[in-house]
Structure formats: C-alpha cells, structure tokens
Amino acid sequence: MLVGVGGQGVLTASEIIAQACRHEGYDVKKSEVHGMAQRGGSVISHVRYAEAGRVHAPVPAQGQVDILVGFELLETLRALGWLKVEGTAVVNMLLVTPPLAAGGAVPNRDEAVARIRQHVQRLVSVKGEELAHRVGNIRTANTTVVGATAALMPVSVDSWQQAVAEVVPSGTGQINWQAFELGRDMTLNREANSK
C-alpha cells in the first residue's frame, strides 16, 4: 500500500512497482484513490502481486498489507491500520501539514515518527528529499522511496531498471535510476548492518 499527498508522485511510484513485478512474471493488480490529489489531498494506491492466477482483487483486507510505503508522515499515520502486525513500513520522513489544519492539533514531525514507531515492528525511514538533492532533482524523491522499498521485494534489478525507464517522464530515466539506486542502497546497507 502506498500513501501520500497529491504532487508527491505516489501514482508514478505504484506504477513503477506494478511494472517491475509484471516484468518479473508476477500476476499484478493495482488500485488507486486520488480524489483531491491535485489540491494536496490524500493519494492511496494498492499493488498486489503473486504467482500467476493468485491475485483475485487489488485491495487487501485491513490489517493485511505486507509493506506500507508512506511518502508523508501524516498519511502514513492514517494508514497504519492496514499494515500486518509483522509488516514493514517504508516511510519518507517528510511532514506535510494540511492547509486547513495549520493551527490545529496536528502532530509535529517528531510526534508523528514516535507514533509510527509505536505501531510498527519494522520501520525503514527514508529521507527522500535529501537523497533527491544528491542527484540534483527534488522531483526524484518518490523514486528514492521506491528504491528503498525495492530492497525488500523479490524482484530483480533488471526488472526494476526496465520499469523505471518505462514509467518516468521521457528524458529523466537516468536521474531517476540514480535516485532509485540511492534509496535501494540505503536500505540494503541498513539491513546488512542490522544483522
């Protein structure tokens, strides 16, 4: 399950994941909800993949998501009920305060992270915007988060590379691939160091 707000590239990210899984030979189903996304509203996408003939619906039951990919902290908090107890949350450490809640009771970044940590056994934190700055294009922040997620999935590098090239805007394939690799390497290094 991927969650974020409009303008973060959540739908592009879900399409990259879906295409990579297809290239790997999986049966894939995808669902999207993006009502007020153009105005910074919630964006949700589900991608389910399995062996051929094993995926019957794109949306799992609540509490059955294996990997929750949050592009923003508040949307991640709202979606925690979808994640399995033993699931993994890959979370971009960005807080986007909703315009109508600027003076309200919205948790700050540290409070949001603390709440997420209370509910998640396995958290992969990503500084997507910081990684995107390294490649010189802030618009690749979503691709860094996909890369961080890719390190947790049984999909080959070739399938990911092909999917990124097919989905991202023309002329941005190389820089998006660099961003993807930064996110993937970050997760791989963290996983190796935790063993």
N, C-alpha and C positions, 0 to 999 in steps of 0.2 A: 504494500500500500504506500503510495506517495502522496504527501500533503504539503501544501504551501499556500501562497497567495498569488494572485494574478501578476504576471510580469516576471516571475522567477524562473520560468522555463520548465515547470513541472510536467506539462504535457509532452514537451520535447524529450524530457528525461524518460518518461514512461514509454515513449515510442522507441527510444534507443534500447531500453531493456527488452521490450517485446521483440524487436527485430533481432537482437543478439540471441535471444532464446530460440527464435524461429531458425536462424542460421545454424544453431546447434542441433536442430532436429526435434525440438520440443513442440508439443501442441500448446498453443498460446491463446488466451482470451484476455481482452482488455476492456476496462470500463472507465469512463471519465465523467466527472461532475464539475462544471465550471460556470455556475450561474452568473455571478457578478465579477468574474475574474478580471475583466478589463478595468474595473474600478478598484482593484486591490483586494477583492473578496477571496473567499476560500476556493481552492482548487484541490480536487481529490481524484486520484487515479488508482485503479487496481490492475495489477498484472499477475495473472496466474499461469503457471507453466508446469508441464509434466510430460510423461511419455505420451505418445500418440493415443488419442481416444480417452485419456484420463481426466481431462478438464471439461466439466459439464457446464459451468457458469463462471462468469468473470469476477463475481463478488463473493468472497468467503463469508462465513458467519462471523459475527463479532466475537473477538477472543480467539480467532483462528489465523491471524496474519503472522507469517514467519519473520518477515523483515518489514519494519515500519521505517520509511525514508521520509524524514522531515526536513523540509527546506527552510523552515522558520520555526522558532521555539513555541509560540502560542498555538499554532496549528498542530504541532506535534503533541502538545499537552491535550488538546481536544480529541486527538485520535488514539490516545493510549489504550482505550478500552478495546480497540480492535486487535491489539497485539497479544500473541500467545504468552503465557507465563514464561516459557523458556525462549521466547523470541528475542530478536535483536533489533535495537533502534539505531539507525544511522541518522544522526541529527546535525544539521548545519547550525552553528552557534550564532545565528542571527535572530534578533528580536525586531519584529515589525509591529509597532503599536497601531492598532486600528484607529483611523481618524476620529471616530465618534467616542473613543474611549481614552483620548489623550489625557483627560483629567480624572479619569475614573480609577476603579480598583483593578488595574491590570498589573500582574506581577512584573518586576524588573527582570533583567537577564539572569542574574544570579538566582533569584527565587524560582524562575521558570526551570533553569537547569537542575536545581535541587529537587523540585517536584518530579521532574522526569527521572532523575536518578533513583528516587524512592520507589518508582513503579517499574523500573526496567532492570532486569538482571544483567543484560549485556548491552552496553552503550558504546557506540563508535561516534565520537564527536569529530566534526569536520569544521574547519574554518574556511568555508568555500570561497568567500570573497578574498581572503588573504592569499589563498592558493591561486585564484584567478588573477590577482595582481602580479603574481610571479611570472605568468605567461603574457602579461600585458593587455588583458582584455577582461574586464569585470563581468561581461556577459557570459563568460565560460564558467561562472560559479556553479551553475547547475551541473555541468559536465564533471566538475571535480567531485561533486556529491555522488554522481552515477559511478565514477571510478572507485570511490570508497566503498560503494555497495557491491560493485563487481567483484571485489576481492573475496566476498562472502558467498559467491554463487558458482555453481558448477558449469561455467561457460568459458570456452577457450578465448585467449587473447585475439585470435584471428576473427572470431565471430563478433567480439566487441568492436574491433577496429573497422570491420565491414559495416556494422550497424551505425557507428558514429559517422562514418563517411556518407552513408545514405541519408541520414536524418538531419544533420545540422545544415544550416544555410550554406549555399554554394560559396566556395572560396574561404570557408572557415574550418575546413576539415583538419588541417594540420594543427592549428592553435587549439582546437577543441580536443584533439587527441593528446596534445601535451598536457592540457588541463586534466583530462581523464587519467593519464598516467600518474600525475602528481597525487590525485585522490586515491588511486589504487595502491600506489607505493606507500602512502601514508598508512593505510590500513594494514597492508602486508607487513610493514616494519613493526607496527604496534602489536600485531598478532604474534610475530616471531619473538618479540621482546617479552611478551607476557607468558611464554612457555618456559 
